[in-house]
Amino acid sequence: YWRDWSSDVCSSDLPEGANPALTQSANQLAVTFERAGNYAFAASVGSLQAGFTVSIAQRLTSLRLTPGTVALETGAAYQFSSQLLDQFSRPMSTQPVTTWTATGGKISATGLYTAGTSPGNFSVTARSGNLSQTAAVTLAPPAIVDGFLNADIRSLVSSAYSDNSISRLEMIEILR
């Protein structure tokens, strides 16, 4: 509870982890909040006492899309993620729905991008309300090593390892 404003100022019933900044000048006290929540305050100056509650609601202000850039082989899959943030750059307690769009491939409702077969520069966009963020996607054809696609080599080596034809160390060396 607040006591004499000139010497000891504190608050009660704060949201977990909250630490509002208190600034005092003359007969005024300013409180700067760092997160949404309900704050209950009490103050006493001499024999005068007052109490009040302040509710700071979360307000959606930004959308974070990760990663911002990705390079993939054609046909590969990659999981994008989005996070909606409030006015304090903290995650919204309930994440609003994010819609996804993509070029150069397709994307699921959960942000799983599946690259198409054409190499080039493309994009993935996450949207929520009037907010959006776009990630750059570069698609390259799968690398060919001695006539084999990397995917073919991975499959062959994985198969040889699973039937004990090669050791784990040999598998790692081949895949390097």
Number of C-alpha atoms within 10 A of each C-alpha: 15 18 17 15 18 12 7 10 18 14 16 11 12 14 13 8 8 14 13 16 10 13 11 12 9 7 7 8 12 11 10 10 15 16 20 19 15 14 18 15 18 16 19 15 12 9 5 9 12 10 11 9 11 10 10 13 12 18 12 20 15 21 22 18 20 16 14 14 13 16 13 17 19 20 17 17 16 14 13 21 14 22 17 23 19 18 16 16 15 17 17 19 11 8 13 12 13 20 17 22 17 20 16 21 21 16 22 14 11 14 21 15 24 19 25 17 16 14 17 13 13 16 17 24 20 24 18 19 11 8 14 17 16 19 18 16 23 18 23 18 14 17 12 12 10 8 8 12 14 16 14 13 16 15 12 12 19 17 13 15 17 12 9 10 13 14 13 15 9 12 16 11 9 11 11 5
